[in-house]
Amino acid sequence: MGKNLVIIGGGAAGPSTAAEAKRNDPSLNITILERGKFVSYAS
Ligand SMILES: Cc1cc2nc3c(=O)[nH]c(=O)nc-3n(C[C@H](O)[C@H](O)[C@H](O)COP(=O)(O)OP(=O)(O)OC[C@H]3O[C@@H](n4cnc5c(N)ncnc54)[C@H](O)[C@@H]3O)c2cc1C
């Protein structure tokens, strides 16, 4: 079982951080907590 990473904030920085962390360690279990209704997206 991989390590857990909790990221506070689902704006631009949060998902970018998650993607980079996953690239560095694919076994990570990542949870992003966003207080708003929407998370960041890009086309
Ligand atoms: C009016 C305006 C226009 C802009 N236009 C552009 C543009 O055209 N192009 C561009 O590249 N940049 C633009 N920017 C800049 C861009 O919005 C920011 O650089 C970028 O959003 C920063 O991302 P961030 O993830 O650091 O912060 P944020 O986008 O602020 O994301 C932080 C997230 O964390 C969440 N959060 C905070 N506290 C908690 C908590 N306790 N628990 C859970 N979630 C929490 C918030 O809800 C938020 O969704 C603009 C900014 C503004 C204000």
PDB file of the backbone (N, CA, C, O) and the ligand in Angstrom, with CONECT records:
HET    LIG  A 101      53
ATOM      1  N   MET A   1       0.850  -1.197   0.000  1.00  0.00           N
ATOM      2  CA  MET A   1       0.000   0.000   0.000  1.00  0.00           C
ATOM      3  C   MET A   1       0.883   1.243   0.000  1.00  0.00           C
ATOM      4  O   MET A   1       1.835   1.322   0.776  1.00  0.00           O
ATOM      5  N   GLY A   2       0.576   2.229  -0.870  1.00  0.00           N
ATOM      6  CA  GLY A   2       1.391   3.421  -0.972  1.00  0.00           C
ATOM      7  C   GLY A   2       1.130   4.411   0.147  1.00  0.00           C
ATOM      8  O   GLY A   2       0.232   4.236   0.970  1.00  0.00           O
ATOM      9  N   LYS A   3       1.933   5.441   0.150  1.00  0.00           N
ATOM     10  CA  LYS A   3       1.756   6.504   1.141  1.00  0.00           C
ATOM     11  C   LYS A   3       0.558   7.363   0.757  1.00  0.00           C
ATOM     12  O   LYS A   3       0.135   7.380  -0.399  1.00  0.00           O
ATOM     13  N   ASN A   4       0.019   8.073   1.741  1.00  0.00           N
ATOM     14  CA  ASN A   4      -1.118   8.958   1.516  1.00  0.00           C
ATOM     15  C   ASN A   4      -0.644  10.401   1.438  1.00  0.00           C
ATOM     16  O   ASN A   4       0.201  10.831   2.222  1.00  0.00           O
ATOM     17  N   LEU A   5      -1.198  11.147   0.480  1.00  0.00           N
ATOM     18  CA  LEU A   5      -0.914  12.572   0.345  1.00  0.00           C
ATOM     19  C   LEU A   5      -2.241  13.313   0.279  1.00  0.00           C
ATOM     20  O   LEU A   5      -3.068  13.031  -0.588  1.00  0.00           O
ATOM     21  N   VAL A   6      -2.449  14.252   1.182  1.00  0.00           N
ATOM     22  CA  VAL A   6      -3.670  15.057   1.190  1.00  0.00           C
ATOM     23  C   VAL A   6      -3.308  16.478   0.754  1.00  0.00           C
ATOM     24  O   VAL A   6      -2.427  17.111   1.335  1.00  0.00           O
ATOM     25  N   ILE A   7      -3.990  16.960  -0.259  1.00  0.00           N
ATOM     26  CA  ILE A   7      -3.737  18.300  -0.792  1.00  0.00           C
ATOM     27  C   ILE A   7      -4.959  19.167  -0.504  1.00  0.00           C
ATOM     28  O   ILE A   7      -6.078  18.806  -0.867  1.00  0.00           O
ATOM     29  N   ILE A   8      -4.746  20.302   0.143  1.00  0.00           N
ATOM     30  CA  ILE A   8      -5.835  21.234   0.450  1.00  0.00           C
ATOM     31  C   ILE A   8      -5.924  22.252  -0.679  1.00  0.00           C
ATOM     32  O   ILE A   8      -4.978  23.005  -0.912  1.00  0.00           O
ATOM     33  N   GLY A   9      -7.049  22.279  -1.380  1.00  0.00           N
ATOM     34  CA  GLY A   9      -7.258  23.251  -2.443  1.00  0.00           C
ATOM     35  C   GLY A   9      -7.235  22.591  -3.812  1.00  0.00           C
ATOM     36  O   GLY A   9      -6.266  21.929  -4.183  1.00  0.00           O
ATOM     37  N   GLY A  10      -8.316  22.781  -4.555  1.00  0.00           N
ATOM     38  CA  GLY A  10      -8.419  22.185  -5.888  1.00  0.00           C
ATOM     39  C   GLY A  10      -8.402  23.225  -6.987  1.00  0.00           C
ATOM     40  O   GLY A  10      -9.034  23.043  -8.028  1.00  0.00           O
ATOM     41  N   GLY A  11      -7.677  24.323  -6.763  1.00  0.00           N
ATOM     42  CA  GLY A  11      -7.531  25.341  -7.803  1.00  0.00           C
ATOM     43  C   GLY A  11      -6.469  24.904  -8.794  1.00  0.00           C
ATOM     44  O   GLY A  11      -6.420  23.736  -9.180  1.00  0.00           O
ATOM     45  N   ALA A  12      -5.621  25.830  -9.208  1.00  0.00           N
ATOM     46  CA  ALA A  12      -4.579  25.488 -10.176  1.00  0.00           C
ATOM     47  C   ALA A  12      -3.453  24.676  -9.534  1.00  0.00           C
ATOM     48  O   ALA A  12      -2.992  23.682 -10.094  1.00  0.00           O
ATOM     49  N   ALA A  13      -3.025  25.109  -8.365  1.00  0.00           N
ATOM     50  CA  ALA A  13      -1.848  24.512  -7.750  1.00  0.00           C
ATOM     51  C   ALA A  13      -2.097  23.093  -7.238  1.00  0.00           C
ATOM     52  O   ALA A  13      -1.220  22.234  -7.335  1.00  0.00           O
ATOM     53  N   GLY A  14      -3.294  22.845  -6.691  1.00  0.00           N
ATOM     54  CA  GLY A  14      -3.563  21.537  -6.088  1.00  0.00           C
ATOM     55  C   GLY A  14      -3.437  20.376  -7.065  1.00  0.00           C
ATOM     56  O   GLY A  14      -2.648  19.461  -6.830  1.00  0.00           O
ATOM     57  N   PRO A  15      -4.205  20.394  -8.164  1.00  0.00           N
ATOM     58  CA  PRO A  15      -4.091  19.310  -9.137  1.00  0.00           C
ATOM     59  C   PRO A  15      -2.706  19.227  -9.788  1.00  0.00           C
ATOM     60  O   PRO A  15      -2.239  18.135 -10.110  1.00  0.00           O
ATOM     61  N   SER A  16      -2.038  20.389  -9.984  1.00  0.00           N
ATOM     62  CA  SER A  16      -0.678  20.357 -10.527  1.00  0.00           C
ATOM     63  C   SER A  16       0.255  19.626  -9.575  1.00  0.00           C
ATOM     64  O   SER A  16       1.097  18.830  -9.991  1.00  0.00           O
ATOM     65  N   THR A  17       0.087  19.912  -8.292  1.00  0.00           N
ATOM     66  CA  THR A  17       0.905  19.238  -7.279  1.00  0.00           C
ATOM     67  C   THR A  17       0.623  17.741  -7.272  1.00  0.00           C
ATOM     68  O   THR A  17       1.541  16.928  -7.163  1.00  0.00           O
ATOM     69  N   ALA A  18      -0.662  17.383  -7.390  1.00  0.00           N
ATOM     70  CA  ALA A  18      -1.028  15.962  -7.404  1.00  0.00           C
ATOM     71  C   ALA A  18      -0.403  15.245  -8.595  1.00  0.00           C
ATOM     72  O   ALA A  18       0.120  14.139  -8.459  1.00  0.00           O
ATOM     73  N   ALA A  19      -0.459  15.885  -9.768  1.00  0.00           N
ATOM     74  CA  ALA A  19       0.097  15.259 -10.967  1.00  0.00           C
ATOM     75  C   ALA A  19       1.606  15.056 -10.833  1.00  0.00           C
ATOM     76  O   ALA A  19       2.131  14.000 -11.186  1.00  0.00           O
ATOM     77  N   GLU A  20       2.292  16.068 -10.326  1.00  0.00           N
ATOM     78  CA  GLU A  20       3.747  15.957 -10.173  1.00  0.00           C
ATOM     79  C   GLU A  20       4.110  14.898  -9.137  1.00  0.00           C
ATOM     80  O   GLU A  20       5.041  14.117  -9.331  1.00  0.00           O
ATOM     81  N   ALA A  21       3.359  14.883  -8.031  1.00  0.00           N
ATOM     82  CA  ALA A  21       3.628  13.886  -6.988  1.00  0.00           C
ATOM     83  C   ALA A  21       3.411  12.474  -7.527  1.00  0.00           C
ATOM     84  O   ALA A  21       4.174  11.560  -7.216  1.00  0.00           O
ATOM     85  N   LYS A  22       2.373  12.306  -8.333  1.00  0.00           N
ATOM     86  CA  LYS A  22       2.066  10.985  -8.896  1.00  0.00           C
ATOM     87  C   LYS A  22       3.137  10.564  -9.903  1.00  0.00           C
ATOM     88  O   LYS A  22       3.488   9.388  -9.995  1.00  0.00           O
ATOM     89  N   ARG A  23       3.649  11.538 -10.656  1.00  0.00           N
ATOM     90  CA  ARG A  23       4.740  11.218 -11.578  1.00  0.00           C
ATOM     91  C   ARG A  23       5.964  10.730 -10.806  1.00  0.00           C
ATOM     92  O   ARG A  23       6.653   9.802 -11.230  1.00  0.00           O
ATOM     93  N   ASN A  24       6.220  11.368  -9.673  1.00  0.00           N
ATOM     94  CA  ASN A  24       7.393  11.002  -8.870  1.00  0.00           C
ATOM     95  C   ASN A  24       7.191   9.695  -8.130  1.00  0.00           C
ATOM     96  O   ASN A  24       8.144   8.939  -7.942  1.00  0.00           O
ATOM     97  N   ASP A  25       5.959   9.415  -7.704  1.00  0.00           N
ATOM     98  CA  ASP A  25       5.675   8.194  -6.947  1.00  0.00           C
ATOM     99  C   ASP A  25       4.277   7.687  -7.325  1.00  0.00           C
ATOM    100  O   ASP A  25       3.287   8.074  -6.705  1.00  0.00           O
ATOM    101  N   PRO A  26       4.200   6.819  -8.346  1.00  0.00           N
ATOM    102  CA  PRO A  26       2.898   6.327  -8.822  1.00  0.00           C
ATOM    103  C   PRO A  26       2.100   5.567  -7.771  1.00  0.00           C
ATOM    104  O   PRO A  26       0.895   5.378  -7.936  1.00  0.00           O
ATOM    105  N   SER A  27       2.743   5.130  -6.702  1.00  0.00           N
ATOM    106  CA  SER A  27       2.020   4.356  -5.690  1.00  0.00           C
ATOM    107  C   SER A  27       1.288   5.242  -4.678  1.00  0.00           C
ATOM    108  O   SER A  27       0.563   4.736  -3.821  1.00  0.00           O
ATOM    109  N   LEU A  28       1.476   6.571  -4.777  1.00  0.00           N
ATOM    110  CA  LEU A  28       0.834   7.479  -3.813  1.00  0.00           C
ATOM    111  C   LEU A  28      -0.688   7.401  -3.896  1.00  0.00           C
ATOM    112  O   LEU A  28      -1.257   7.300  -4.983  1.00  0.00           O
ATOM    113  N   ASN A  29      -1.330   7.450  -2.749  1.00  0.00           N
ATOM    114  CA  ASN A  29      -2.783   7.613  -2.673  1.00  0.00           C
ATOM    115  C   ASN A  29      -3.050   9.092  -2.407  1.00  0.00           C
ATOM    116  O   ASN A  29      -2.721   9.595  -1.333  1.00  0.00           O
ATOM    117  N   ILE A  30      -3.638   9.785  -3.365  1.00  0.00           N
ATOM    118  CA  ILE A  30      -3.786  11.239  -3.265  1.00  0.00           C
ATOM    119  C   ILE A  30      -5.250  11.632  -3.103  1.00  0.00           C
ATOM    120  O   ILE A  30      -6.123  11.165  -3.834  1.00  0.00           O
ATOM    121  N   THR A  31      -5.490  12.495  -2.133  1.00  0.00           N
ATOM    122  CA  THR A  31      -6.819  13.057  -1.911  1.00  0.00           C
ATOM    123  C   THR A  31      -6.721  14.575  -2.020  1.00  0.00           C
ATOM    124  O   THR A  31      -5.894  15.196  -1.352  1.00  0.00           O
ATOM    125  N   ILE A  32      -7.564  15.174  -2.864  1.00  0.00           N
ATOM    126  CA  ILE A  32      -7.622  16.632  -2.972  1.00  0.00           C
ATOM    127  C   ILE A  32      -8.913  17.101  -2.309  1.00  0.00           C
ATOM    128  O   ILE A  32      -9.999  16.635  -2.655  1.00  0.00           O
ATOM    129  N   LEU A  33      -8.792  18.026  -1.355  1.00  0.00           N
ATOM    130  CA  LEU A  33      -9.951  18.589  -0.667  1.00  0.00           C
ATOM    131  C   LEU A  33     -10.208  19.990  -1.213  1.00  0.00           C
ATOM    132  O   LEU A  33      -9.344  20.862  -1.125  1.00  0.00           O
ATOM    133  N   GLU A  34     -11.388  20.203  -1.774  1.00  0.00           N
ATOM    134  CA  GLU A  34     -11.761  21.508  -2.329  1.00  0.00           C
ATOM    135  C   GLU A  34     -13.037  21.978  -1.638  1.00  0.00           C
ATOM    136  O   GLU A  34     -14.044  21.270  -1.652  1.00  0.00           O
ATOM    137  N   ARG A  35     -13.007  23.161  -1.037  1.00  0.00           N
ATOM    138  CA  ARG A  35     -14.183  23.635  -0.296  1.00  0.00           C
ATOM    139  C   ARG A  35     -15.260  24.170  -1.227  1.00  0.00           C
ATOM    140  O   ARG A  35     -16.431  24.239  -0.852  1.00  0.00           O
ATOM    141  N   GLY A  36     -14.872  24.547  -2.434  1.00  0.00           N
ATOM    142  CA  GLY A  36     -15.855  25.062  -3.375  1.00  0.00           C
ATOM    143  C   GLY A  36     -16.563  23.947  -4.129  1.00  0.00           C
ATOM    144  O   GLY A  36     -16.362  22.766  -3.847  1.00  0.00           O
ATOM    145  N   LYS A  37     -17.398  24.338  -5.096  1.00  0.00           N
ATOM    146  CA  LYS A  37     -18.184  23.362  -5.859  1.00  0.00           C
ATOM    147  C   LYS A  37     -17.379  22.747  -6.997  1.00  0.00           C
ATOM    148  O   LYS A  37     -17.695  21.653  -7.466  1.00  0.00           O
ATOM    149  N   PHE A  38     -16.342  23.445  -7.439  1.00  0.00           N
ATOM    150  CA  PHE A  38     -15.650  23.005  -8.649  1.00  0.00           C
ATOM    151  C   PHE A  38     -14.151  22.859  -8.404  1.00  0.00           C
ATOM    152  O   PHE A  38     -13.561  23.577  -7.596  1.00  0.00           O
ATOM    153  N   VAL A  39     -13.560  21.926  -9.112  1.00  0.00           N
ATOM    154  CA  VAL A  39     -12.107  21.811  -9.105  1.00  0.00           C
ATOM    155  C   VAL A  39     -11.584  22.371 -10.422  1.00  0.00           C
ATOM    156  O   VAL A  39     -12.328  22.572 -11.382  1.00  0.00           O
ATOM    157  N   SER A  40     -10.294  22.611 -10.430  1.00  0.00           N
ATOM    158  CA  SER A  40      -9.660  23.184 -11.605  1.00  0.00           C
ATOM    159  C   SER A  40      -9.788  22.261 -12.804  1.00  0.00           C
ATOM    160  O   SER A  40      -9.773  21.040 -12.655  1.00  0.00           O
ATOM    161  N   TYR A  41      -9.912  22.836 -13.987  1.00  0.00           N
ATOM    162  CA  TYR A  41      -9.858  22.032 -15.203  1.00  0.00           C
ATOM    163  C   TYR A  41      -9.203  22.880 -16.288  1.00  0.00           C
ATOM    164  O   TYR A  41      -9.181  24.109 -16.215  1.00  0.00           O
ATOM    165  N   ALA A  42      -8.685  22.210 -17.268  1.00  0.00           N
ATOM    166  CA  ALA A  42      -8.134  22.892 -18.441  1.00  0.00           C
ATOM    167  C   ALA A  42      -8.528  22.091 -19.668  1.00  0.00           C
ATOM    168  O   ALA A  42      -8.581  20.862 -19.626  1.00  0.00           O
ATOM    169  N   SER A  43      -8.800  22.779 -20.742  1.00  0.00           N
ATOM    170  CA  SER A  43      -9.193  22.065 -21.961  1.00  0.00           C
ATOM    171  C   SER A  43      -7.983  21.377 -22.575  1.00  0.00           C
ATOM    172  O   SER A  43      -8.105  20.721 -23.610  1.00  0.00           O
TER     173      SER A  43
HETATM  174  C1  LIG A 101      -9.830  38.089 -11.382  1.00  0.00           C
HETATM  175  C2  LIG A 101      -8.680  37.123 -11.690  1.00  0.00           C
HETATM  176  C3  LIG A 101      -8.418  36.783 -13.012  1.00  0.00           C
HETATM  177  C4  LIG A 101      -7.376  35.905 -13.324  1.00  0.00           C
HETATM  178  N1  LIG A 101      -7.171  35.591 -14.638  1.00  0.00           N
HETATM  179  C5  LIG A 101      -6.185  34.738 -14.950  1.00  0.00           C
HETATM  180  C6  LIG A 101      -5.977  34.358 -16.319  1.00  0.00           C
HETATM  181  O1  LIG A 101      -6.669  34.811 -17.252  1.00  0.00           O
HETATM  182  N2  LIG A 101      -4.956  33.510 -16.612  1.00  0.00           N
HETATM  183  C7  LIG A 101      -4.158  32.977 -15.608  1.00  0.00           C
HETATM  184  O2  LIG A 101      -3.255  32.192 -15.938  1.00  0.00           O
HETATM  185  N3  LIG A 101      -4.355  33.328 -14.315  1.00  0.00           N
HETATM  186  C8  LIG A 101      -5.332  34.178 -13.956  1.00  0.00           C
HETATM  187  N4  LIG A 101      -5.528  34.522 -12.652  1.00  0.00           N
HETATM  188  C9  LIG A 101      -4.619  33.984 -11.637  1.00  0.00           C
HETATM  189  C10 LIG A 101      -5.049  32.583 -11.273  1.00  0.00           C
HETATM  190  O3  LIG A 101      -6.416  32.565 -10.901  1.00  0.00           O
HETATM  191  C11 LIG A 101      -4.226  32.169 -10.084  1.00  0.00           C
HETATM  192  O4  LIG A 101      -2.856  32.336 -10.369  1.00  0.00           O
HETATM  193  C12 LIG A 101      -4.447  30.702  -9.762  1.00  0.00           C
HETATM  194  O5  LIG A 101      -5.828  30.444  -9.628  1.00  0.00           O
HETATM  195  C13 LIG A 101      -3.736  30.364  -8.469  1.00  0.00           C
HETATM  196  O6  LIG A 101      -4.004  28.992  -8.215  1.00  0.00           O
HETATM  197  P1  LIG A 101      -3.881  28.409  -6.793  1.00  0.00           P
HETATM  198  O7  LIG A 101      -4.199  26.942  -6.910  1.00  0.00           O
HETATM  199  O8  LIG A 101      -2.576  28.779  -6.179  1.00  0.00           O
HETATM  200  O9  LIG A 101      -4.993  29.164  -5.924  1.00  0.00           O
HETATM  201  P2  LIG A 101      -6.573  29.138  -6.100  1.00  0.00           P
HETATM  202  O10 LIG A 101      -6.979  29.101  -7.531  1.00  0.00           O
HETATM  203  O11 LIG A 101      -7.052  30.264  -5.238  1.00  0.00           O
HETATM  204  O12 LIG A 101      -7.014  27.752  -5.472  1.00  0.00           O
HETATM  205  C14 LIG A 101      -7.024  27.512  -4.086  1.00  0.00           C
HETATM  206  C15 LIG A 101      -8.215  26.588  -3.815  1.00  0.00           C
HETATM  207  O13 LIG A 101      -8.150  26.161  -2.467  1.00  0.00           O
HETATM  208  C16 LIG A 101      -9.467  26.095  -1.972  1.00  0.00           C
HETATM  209  N5  LIG A 101      -9.359  26.169  -0.532  1.00  0.00           N
HETATM  210  C17 LIG A 101      -8.883  27.195   0.204  1.00  0.00           C
HETATM  211  N6  LIG A 101      -8.926  26.880   1.511  1.00  0.00           N
HETATM  212  C18 LIG A 101      -9.443  25.621   1.592  1.00  0.00           C
HETATM  213  C19 LIG A 101      -9.736  24.744   2.661  1.00  0.00           C
HETATM  214  N7  LIG A 101      -9.496  25.095   3.935  1.00  0.00           N
HETATM  215  N8  LIG A 101     -10.257  23.519   2.391  1.00  0.00           N
HETATM  216  C20 LIG A 101     -10.494  23.160   1.112  1.00  0.00           C
HETATM  217  N9  LIG A 101     -10.243  23.949   0.038  1.00  0.00           N
HETATM  218  C21 LIG A 101      -9.721  25.168   0.292  1.00  0.00           C
HETATM  219  C22 LIG A 101     -10.186  27.273  -2.599  1.00  0.00           C
HETATM  220  O14 LIG A 101     -11.568  27.033  -2.640  1.00  0.00           O
HETATM  221  C23 LIG A 101      -9.562  27.271  -4.000  1.00  0.00           C
HETATM  222  O15 LIG A 101     -10.328  26.520  -4.924  1.00  0.00           O
HETATM  223  C24 LIG A 101      -6.558  35.374 -12.302  1.00  0.00           C
HETATM  224  C25 LIG A 101      -6.835  35.716 -10.973  1.00  0.00           C
HETATM  225  C26 LIG A 101      -7.887  36.575 -10.654  1.00  0.00           C
HETATM  226  C27 LIG A 101      -8.166  36.943  -9.206  1.00  0.00           C
CONECT  174  175
CONECT  175  174  176  225
CONECT  176  175  177
CONECT  177  176  178  223
CONECT  178  177  179
CONECT  179  178  180  186
CONECT  180  179  181  182
CONECT  181  180
CONECT  182  180  183
CONECT  183  182  184  185
CONECT  184  183
CONECT  185  183  186
CONECT  186  179  185  187
CONECT  187  186  188  223
CONECT  188  187  189
CONECT  189  188  190  191
CONECT  190  189
CONECT  191  189  192  193
CONECT  192  191
CONECT  193  191  194  195
CONECT  194  193
CONECT  195  193  196
CONECT  196  195  197
CONECT  197  196  198  199  200
CONECT  198  197
CONECT  199  197
CONECT  200  197  201
CONECT  201  200  202  203  204
CONECT  202  201
CONECT  203  201
CONECT  204  201  205
CONECT  205  204  206
CONECT  206  205  207  221
CONECT  207  206  208
CONECT  208  207  209  219
CONECT  209  208  210  218
CONECT  210  209  211
CONECT  211  210  212
CONECT  212  211  213  218
CONECT  213  212  214  215
CONECT  214  213
CONECT  215  213  216
CONECT  216  215  217
CONECT  217  216  218
CONECT  218  209  212  217
CONECT  219  208  220  221
CONECT  220  219
CONECT  221  206  219  222
CONECT  222  221
CONECT  223  177  187  224
CONECT  224  223  225
CONECT  225  175  224  226
CONECT  226  225
END
